[in-house]
Amino acid sequence: MIDKSPEFRVGFMFERDRAPEELPGWAATVEELGADDLWVIEDLGWTGSISAASLALAATRRLRVGIGIAPVALRNPALLAMEVANLARVHPGRLVAGVGHGVPELMAQVGAETVRKLALLEESIVAVRGLVAGETVTLHGREVTVNGLTLVHPAREVPPIVTGVVRPKSLELSGRVADGTILAEGAGPAEVTAALEHIGRGRQAGDRPAHELIVFVYLHADDDRERAAAATHDMVAAQAAWLGVEPADVFALIGPAAEIPAKVAALRAAGASTVVLRPLGTDPDGQARIALEALGRVRS
């Protein structure tokens, strides 16, 4: 059993292929089951993360909702700050604003790809945080320009701004300027440890008081290992190709439910603060229940 404490959270992801009208019900379901978080996706052509987060927040009372992630190449920081401030003001303490570079191929589809990715990400985080906090922001950066803007309705409680990044320089940047980092599906304990080394170097040069390490993990509980592997083969193979590793090296909760607690505990021991499970298959509600029952977290 994984101890439930403020220092460690378990959440679920709303799959991008699901119809958006299913989101409010799914959010209410995982909240009732006992999850801490619900995370939504923003991928070009699928759905917008701000509207999705709004739906999930409105359908729940205590669930924390994470944006995973809004590409800064696609979103002007002033507009993103306005949207984040609205949600944070209405639902204080329940939002995590995730940002990242964006998938290059998708950004190129709409002419939003940039060569100065690190500058754009850092300057966007600085601008968004300042605006959401109610500051008058003036920033003439390499990629971001904000000239004396102040939000009329800033957040009363500034939400954490976290990054979804992969490479060492981006991880170091995240440690320096962000409140947390999201590691993509496939990262296991070794990858968590390695990422924290880069993040730690960034934190030494930054001034953020804390840093949340969030790990996305594929979930498909089935005592029949072969059936579980067959049901998730395509998704795992695609993620392995994106990560540049073999499918067998993609860390996931695929297989018997009895193995879930030890695998989640290994992520926590490596330094993960939050584990977000991404249910694969046709029964996300059932998968969520199985996982929370295995972790001893289902509400009675």
N, C-alpha and C positions, 0 to 999 in steps of 0.2 A: 504494500500500500504506500502511496505517496502522500506525505503529510500535506495538508492544506494550510498554507500560511501566506501572509501578504508578500513574502519574498518569492514565491513560486506560483505561477499561474498556468492553467490548462484551458485552452480554447479550441475553437473549430473555425474552419474556413467555409465560406459560402462559395461553392464551385461556380466558376464563371459561365459554364454551359447551362446552368439551371435558369429557368425563366425568372425574371425579376419579381414577378408577382408571388413567387414562392418564398421570397426573402423574409417578409414579416413573420410568417408562420414558423419558418426555420429558426429565426432568432428567438422567438418566444419558446420554442421547443428546447433549444439548447440551454436557455436560461433556466427553464423549469427543471431540466435534468441536473443542473448544478455546475455548468461550465462558467468560467470566469470571463472569457473573451469570445467575441465573434469578429472575424476578420473578413473584409471584402476586398475584391480585386478590381484594378483598373487596367484593362488591356484594350488597346485600340480595336474598335469594332464590336466589343462585347458590351460593356456597361461602364457608366461613370461612377467613380468611387464616392464622390461627395453625395450624390443622390442616393446611392446604395447605403451609405453610412446613415444618412438621415432616416431612411426607411427602418433600418434595424434599431436605431436609437428610439424612434417613436413607438416601436412595437414592444419595447422592453422597459424595465424599471431600474435594474441594477447592472446589467451586462455592460462590460467595457467593449467598445467597438473600435477596431483598428482598421486603418486604411493601408492596404498592402499591395501596391503602392501607387502614389500619384507621380507620374514622370514630370520632372521639372522642365524638361525640354518641351513638353506639351502645354504646361500651365504657367501663365504669367504669375509671378509671386504675389502681386497685389491682389489679383482676383482670387488666388488660392487662399491668401490670408483672410479675405472677406468671407469666404465660404467656411473656412476652419473656425473663424471667430464666431460666426453664427451658431454653428453646432456646439462649440465649446461653451458658449454663453447660455444656451438653452439646456444643455446637458452637461453641467460642470463635473469634471472628474471622470467622465465616461468615454473620452475620445483619445485615441492615439493617432497622430498624423504621420503617416508613413510616406516618404518621398524617395525618389531614386532617379537614376539616369534615364531609365526607359530602355526598352529593347530597341537596338539600333535599326533593325529592319522595319519595325513598326513606326518609329519616329521618322525614318526616311520616307515612308509612304505619304506623309503629310508635310514634308519639307521642314521638319522640326529637329533633325539631327544636327548636332554641333560637335566640333572637334575639341572644344575646351570644356569637357564634361565636368572636370573637378571644380573649375571656377564657377560654372553655372550651379552646381549642386551646393557648394558652400555659400555662395552669395544668396541663393534662394532661401536657404535655411535661415541665414542671418536676417534677411528682409522679412520673411514670414513671421519669425518669432517676434521681432520688434513690433511689427504692425499689430499682430494678435494681442500683444501685451499693452497696446495703447500708446506706444511711443510714436513720435514724429520721426519718420525714417527718411534719411537722405543717404543714398548709396549710388555712387557712380563707379561701378565695378567693370570687370572685363566683359561680363555677360549680362549683368542685371543693372538696370537704372531705375531708381525710385527717387523722386525729387520732392522732398518735404511733404510726404503723404502721412495722414493720420486717420485711423479708422474712427468713425463716429460711434460704433458699437463694438468695442474690443471685448475680448473674453475677460471674465472676472477671474478665471483660473486658466492660465496658459497650459494647453495640453502638451504632453511630450511630443517632440518632433524626432522621429526615428528614420533611419535610412535602410533601404533594401539594396545592399551592395555586395560585391563578390571579391574584387581584386584588392591586393594589399594596400595600394595608395588610397583607394576609396575607403577601405576599412579604417585606415589611419585618420583620414579626414572625418569619418563618422565619430571616432573616439574624441576628436578635437572639438567638434562643433555640435554634434547631435546628442540627444538624450537616450539613444538606444540604437541597436542595429538588428536588422532582420537577416537571418541566414536562410537561403533558399532550400527547398526540398532536396534531400539527399545528404545534407550535412550531418555527420555523426559526431561522437565525442571527440575524435581526433581533429576534425575540422573546426569544432567549437573552440578547442584549445588553441589551435593555430590562429583562428580569427581574433581571439582575445589578446594574443600577443601584439598583433598589429593595432588593434583598438587601444590597447594599453599605451603604446607609444604615442598615439594621438592624444590620449587623455592627459599625458604628462605635459603636453604643450597647450592644452585647453583649460577651460574653467568651468565645465559642466559638473554639477555636484554628484551626479549618479549616472549610471549607464545600464540600460536594460538590454539583455541579450535574448532575442526572440528567435526561435527556430521553428520553421515550417516543416512538417513531417507527414508523409503519405500514410494513410491508415486503411487497412482492409483486413479485418479480423475474420479468420476462418481456420478451423482446426485442420482442414485438408490443405496442406501446404501447396500441393500441385494445383489445386483449384484456385487458391488465392493468387499464386504466381501467374496463372493463365489469365485471370480476371484483370490483373494490373500490368500485364506485360508491356503493352504499347506505351502507357504513360511513363513507366519506369525507364523504358528504353529511350524515349525521347528526352527525358530529363538527364539521363546518363550522357547522351550525346551532347547536350547543351553544356554540361559540366566538364566534359572531356574525360570521363571515367568509364569503367566497365559497369554494366547494369548491376552486377553483384556487389559493387562498391557503393551503391546508392543506399544510404541508411534509411530504413522505413519500418513501420509497424505493419508488416504484411505477413500474416500467418496466425498461429494460435494466440488467442486473447491472453493466455497465461503468461506470454512473453512480454506483454505491454509494460507492466510495472518496472521490470528490470531495465528495459531499454530507455524508458523515460527517466528512471533514476540515473542512468549512465549519462544522459544529457545534462541532467541537473548537476551531477557531480563534476562534470567538465566545466560548468559555469553558466549554463542556460538559466535565464530568469523566467522565461515563458516558453511553453511548447504549444504550438498551434497545429492541431491535427487536421489533415485534409482528407476527408473520407472519399474513397474511390468506390465506384459501383453504383447500383441502383437503389440502395437503401441507406442513405446518409443518416436518417434518424436512428435506425437500428445500429449502425456502426458507432454513432456517438454514444448511445446507451451502453453498448458492449464495452467501449473504451473507458467510460466513466465508472462503470461497475468494476472493471478490472483494477482501476486506480483507487477504488473505495470512495468515490466522490459523488455518486448518485444521490440526489436529495430524496429523503423518505417521504 
